[in-house]
Amino acid sequence: MVLEFRNIQKSFGEKEVLKGISFATEGKKAFGLLGRNGAGKTTAIRILMGVFPANGGEVLIDGKPIDRASVGIGYLPEERGLYPKKKIIDQLVYFAELKGMKRKDAEKSIDYWLSRLEMSEYKNKSLDTLSKGNQQKIQLVTALAHDPQIIILDEPFSGLDPVNAMLLKSVVKEEISKGKIVIFSSHQMSYIEEFCDRIAIINGGKTVLHGDLAEIKRNFPRNKLVVRSVDADAIMQKYESRCSLGENGEIIFRLDDESEKSDVMNALVSEYDVDEIKVFEPSLNDIFVEYAEEQM
């Protein structure tokens, strides 16, 4: 199954929020939808879900306009959307029935997911008696119980301790292995980098970068070196204008031109005690900062 946004446009009054965004992803793949606050991510998600229509463009499944009656969509919102004073099991069954499940099937699926997420003991409690992290897990059940083909996770790790984050990771990997499309929207780049095969970065209502993450990294300018050396201070002093310190004490050495890579590497190794020297590979955070910076 291939999901495609093709030239999606959306305005609210005179404010143009989406200016023709396009990207695609497919089953058995995780996709990262990235952008700064206000970039248009939530608007794109709501158009996918059919909350409101686009002003132009198409959302396609396998090349045809999406039929939301036959394509199940599960959504974990960043903000809690359940009722704090209501019994958890009653809410979960209610939302599953809204997604077209019969009550018996809904109860069976919900029991499975409560057990899988280690939440069975809370099924008869009200939501407001749970911690923030456990409320997040209950919200996740509403996104998964009806076995959707497309799963949208908006800041899914928010409020989760490391143990529950590991549990969520295993659940997400299982859903991906079933051939489902999983869309992440998050500012936690480490999770996006861990899970996602493809990304799209939206800035100012436009798609400014999209494609295979590994390929994007390979095509990133290779004009920096990472150098680890006991002589770091001496290197920094000699090449002061071309060096900066990385997060873990390594030297980031800027090349004036990619063609001088070999000469610079050989010069550093011959003159200093170098433990490691390699071409700098950007993290997703580096890429995001470059492409999602404020447009002038």
C-alpha positions as CSV (number, residue, x, y, z in Angstrom):
1,M,0.0,0.0,0.0
2,V,1.4,3.4,-1.0
3,L,0.1,6.6,0.5
4,E,0.8,9.8,-1.4
5,F,0.1,13.5,-0.8
6,R,0.1,15.2,-4.2
7,N,0.2,19.0,-4.2
8,I,-2.0,19.4,-1.2
9,Q,-3.1,23.0,-0.5
10,K,-5.1,24.4,2.4
11,S,-6.2,27.9,3.4
12,F,-8.1,29.1,6.4
13,G,-9.7,32.4,5.3
14,E,-6.8,34.4,3.7
15,K,-4.2,32.4,5.6
16,E,-2.5,29.9,3.3
17,V,-1.3,27.1,5.5
18,L,-0.3,24.4,3.0
19,K,1.1,25.6,-0.4
20,G,1.2,22.4,-2.4
21,I,3.0,19.8,-0.2
22,S,3.9,16.5,-1.8
23,F,5.4,13.3,-0.4
24,A,4.9,9.5,-0.4
25,T,5.4,6.5,1.8
26,E,4.4,2.8,1.8
27,G,3.5,-0.2,3.9
28,K,6.2,-1.8,6.1
29,K,7.8,1.6,6.3
30,A,7.8,4.3,9.0
31,F,7.6,7.8,7.8
32,G,8.6,11.0,9.6
33,L,6.6,14.1,9.0
34,L,8.7,16.9,10.4
35,G,8.5,20.7,10.8
36,R,8.6,23.5,13.3
37,N,5.6,24.5,15.2
38,G,3.1,26.0,12.8
39,A,4.7,24.6,9.7
40,G,1.5,22.7,8.7
41,K,2.0,19.2,10.0
42,T,-1.2,19.0,12.0
43,T,-3.2,20.4,9.1
44,A,-1.7,17.7,6.8
45,I,-2.6,15.0,9.3
46,R,-6.2,16.3,9.6
47,I,-6.6,16.3,5.8
48,L,-5.4,12.7,5.7
49,M,-7.9,11.8,8.4
50,G,-10.8,13.6,6.6
51,V,-11.3,16.1,9.4
52,F,-11.6,18.8,6.8
53,P,-10.9,18.8,3.0
54,A,-8.0,20.2,1.1
55,N,-8.5,23.3,-1.1
56,G,-6.5,21.6,-3.8
57,G,-4.5,18.4,-4.5
58,E,-5.2,14.8,-3.7
59,V,-4.5,12.2,-1.0
60,L,-4.0,8.9,-2.8
61,I,-3.8,5.2,-1.9
62,D,-2.1,3.1,-4.5
63,G,-2.7,5.9,-7.0
64,K,-6.4,6.3,-6.3
65,P,-8.2,8.9,-4.1
66,I,-8.3,7.6,-0.5
67,D,-11.5,5.9,0.5
68,R,-11.7,6.4,4.3
69,A,-14.6,4.0,4.6
70,S,-12.3,1.1,3.5
71,V,-8.9,2.3,4.8
72,G,-8.6,2.3,8.6
73,I,-6.7,5.2,10.2
74,G,-5.5,5.1,13.8
75,Y,-4.5,8.4,15.4
76,L,-2.5,9.1,18.6
77,P,-2.8,12.8,19.2
78,E,-0.2,14.9,21.1
79,E,-3.0,16.2,23.3
80,R,-5.1,13.8,25.3
81,G,-8.5,13.2,23.8
82,L,-10.3,10.9,26.2
83,Y,-12.7,11.7,29.1
84,P,-10.9,11.9,32.4
85,K,-13.8,10.9,34.7
86,K,-15.1,8.0,32.6
87,K,-14.3,4.3,33.1
88,I,-11.4,3.4,30.7
89,I,-13.0,0.2,29.3
90,D,-16.2,2.0,28.5
91,Q,-14.4,4.7,26.6
92,L,-12.2,2.3,24.7
93,V,-15.2,0.2,23.6
94,Y,-17.1,3.3,22.6
95,F,-14.3,4.6,20.4
96,A,-13.7,1.2,18.8
97,E,-17.5,1.0,17.9
98,L,-17.2,4.5,16.3
99,K,-14.5,3.0,14.1
100,G,-17.0,0.3,12.9
101,M,-16.2,-2.6,15.3
102,K,-18.8,-4.9,16.8
103,R,-18.9,-4.7,20.6
104,K,-17.7,-8.3,21.1
105,D,-14.8,-7.8,18.6
106,A,-13.9,-4.5,20.2
107,E,-13.8,-6.0,23.7
108,K,-11.5,-8.8,22.5
109,S,-9.1,-6.4,20.8
110,I,-9.1,-4.0,23.7
111,D,-8.3,-6.8,26.2
112,Y,-5.4,-7.8,24.0
113,W,-4.0,-4.3,23.8
114,L,-4.4,-3.6,27.5
115,S,-2.5,-6.8,28.2
116,R,0.1,-6.0,25.6
117,L,0.7,-2.6,27.1
118,E,0.6,-3.9,30.7
119,M,-2.6,-1.9,31.5
120,S,-5.2,-4.6,32.2
121,E,-5.4,-3.8,35.9
122,Y,-6.6,-0.3,35.1
123,K,-9.5,-1.1,32.7
124,N,-12.2,-0.4,35.3
125,K,-10.6,2.8,36.6
126,S,-11.2,6.4,35.5
127,L,-8.6,7.9,33.3
128,D,-7.7,10.7,35.7
129,T,-6.4,8.2,38.3
130,L,-3.5,7.3,35.9
131,S,-0.1,8.8,35.4
132,K,0.6,10.9,32.3
133,G,2.5,8.0,30.8
134,N,-0.2,5.5,31.4
135,Q,-2.8,7.8,30.0
136,Q,-0.7,7.9,26.9
137,K,-0.8,4.1,26.7
138,I,-4.6,4.1,27.0
139,Q,-4.8,6.7,24.3
140,L,-2.6,4.4,22.1
141,V,-5.2,1.6,22.5
142,T,-7.8,3.8,20.8
143,A,-5.4,4.2,17.9
144,L,-4.7,0.5,17.5
145,A,-7.8,-1.5,18.7
146,H,-9.6,-1.3,15.3
147,D,-6.5,-2.7,13.5
148,P,-5.9,0.3,11.1
149,Q,-3.8,0.1,8.0
150,I,-2.4,3.7,8.6
151,I,-1.2,4.6,12.1
152,I,-0.4,8.3,12.9
153,L,1.7,8.9,16.0
154,D,2.0,12.5,17.1
155,E,4.7,12.9,19.8
156,P,4.1,9.2,20.9
157,F,6.9,9.1,23.5
158,S,5.7,12.1,25.4
159,G,5.5,11.4,29.1
160,L,6.8,7.8,28.8
161,D,9.6,6.6,31.1
162,P,12.4,4.6,29.5
163,V,10.8,1.2,30.2
164,N,7.5,2.2,28.7
165,A,9.3,3.9,25.8
166,M,10.9,0.5,25.0
167,L,7.5,-1.2,25.2
168,L,6.1,1.3,22.7
169,K,9.1,0.8,20.4
170,S,8.4,-2.9,20.3
171,V,4.7,-2.3,19.5
172,V,5.5,0.1,16.7
173,K,8.0,-2.3,15.2
174,E,5.4,-5.1,15.3
175,E,2.9,-2.9,13.5
176,I,5.4,-1.9,10.8
177,S,6.3,-5.6,10.3
178,K,2.6,-6.3,9.6
179,G,2.8,-4.1,6.5
180,K,1.1,-1.0,8.0
181,I,2.1,2.6,7.2
182,V,3.3,4.3,10.4
183,I,3.6,8.1,10.3
184,F,5.5,9.8,13.1
185,S,5.2,13.5,13.8
186,S,7.7,14.5,16.5
187,H,10.4,16.9,17.6
188,Q,12.3,14.0,19.2
189,M,14.7,13.5,16.3
190,S,16.4,10.4,17.8
191,Y,13.2,8.4,17.6
192,I,12.5,9.5,14.1
193,E,16.0,8.6,13.1
194,E,15.7,5.2,14.8
195,F,12.4,4.2,13.1
196,C,11.9,6.1,9.9
197,D,13.0,5.0,6.4
198,R,11.6,8.2,4.8
199,I,11.0,11.7,5.9
200,A,9.4,14.9,4.8
201,I,10.2,18.3,6.2
202,I,7.6,21.0,5.9
203,N,8.6,24.7,6.2
204,G,6.3,27.6,5.6
205,G,3.6,25.4,4.2
206,K,5.9,23.8,1.6
207,T,7.8,20.5,1.4
208,V,11.4,21.6,1.6
209,L,12.9,18.1,1.8
210,H,11.6,14.6,1.3
211,G,12.8,11.1,0.5
212,D,14.8,8.2,1.8
213,L,16.6,9.2,5.0
214,A,19.8,7.2,4.3
215,E,20.0,8.7,0.8
216,I,19.4,12.2,2.1
217,K,22.4,11.8,4.5
218,R,24.6,10.4,1.7
219,N,23.8,13.4,-0.5
220,F,24.4,15.9,2.3
221,P,27.5,18.1,1.6
222,R,30.6,16.2,2.6
223,N,32.6,19.2,3.5
224,K,33.3,18.5,7.2
225,L,35.6,16.0,9.0
226,V,35.2,14.5,12.5
227,V,38.6,14.3,14.2
228,R,39.4,12.7,17.6
229,S,42.9,13.2,18.9
230,V,44.9,13.6,22.1
231,D,46.3,16.6,20.3
232,A,43.0,18.3,19.9
233,D,44.1,21.6,21.5
234,A,47.1,21.8,19.1
235,I,44.9,21.1,16.1
236,M,42.3,23.7,17.2
237,Q,45.0,26.3,17.7
238,K,46.6,25.8,14.3
239,Y,43.3,25.6,12.4
240,E,41.2,27.8,14.6
241,S,39.1,29.4,11.8
242,R,38.2,25.9,10.4
243,C,37.5,24.0,13.6
244,S,34.7,23.8,16.2
245,L,34.0,21.4,19.0
246,G,31.3,18.8,18.7
247,E,28.9,17.7,21.5
248,N,31.3,14.9,22.7
249,G,34.6,16.8,22.5
250,E,35.4,15.8,18.9
251,I,36.7,18.3,16.4
252,I,34.5,19.3,13.5
253,F,36.9,20.4,10.8
254,R,35.4,22.4,7.9
255,L,36.9,21.8,4.5
256,D,37.1,24.7,2.1
257,D,36.3,22.3,-0.7
258,E,35.3,18.6,-0.7
259,S,38.3,17.9,-3.1
260,E,40.8,18.6,-0.3
261,K,39.5,15.9,1.9
262,S,42.4,13.4,1.3
263,D,45.1,16.1,1.6
264,V,43.7,17.4,4.9
265,M,43.3,13.9,6.4
266,N,46.8,12.9,5.4
267,A,48.2,16.2,6.8
268,L,46.5,15.8,10.2
269,V,47.4,12.1,10.6
270,S,51.1,12.7,9.7
271,E,51.5,15.7,12.1
272,Y,49.3,14.7,15.1
273,D,48.4,11.7,17.1
274,V,44.9,11.0,15.6
275,D,42.7,8.3,17.0
276,E,39.9,8.7,14.5
277,I,39.2,10.8,11.4
278,K,36.2,10.5,9.1
279,V,33.8,12.4,7.0
280,F,31.1,14.0,9.1
281,E,27.7,12.4,8.7
282,P,24.9,14.7,9.7
283,S,22.3,13.6,12.3
284,L,18.7,14.1,11.5
285,N,18.8,17.0,14.0
286,D,21.5,18.7,11.8
287,I,19.4,18.2,8.7
288,F,16.2,19.4,10.4
289,V,17.9,22.6,11.7
290,E,19.2,23.4,8.2
291,Y,16.0,22.8,6.3
292,A,13.5,24.0,9.0
293,E,15.1,27.3,9.9
294,E,13.0,30.4,9.8
295,Q,12.4,31.5,6.2
296,M,13.6,35.0,5.5
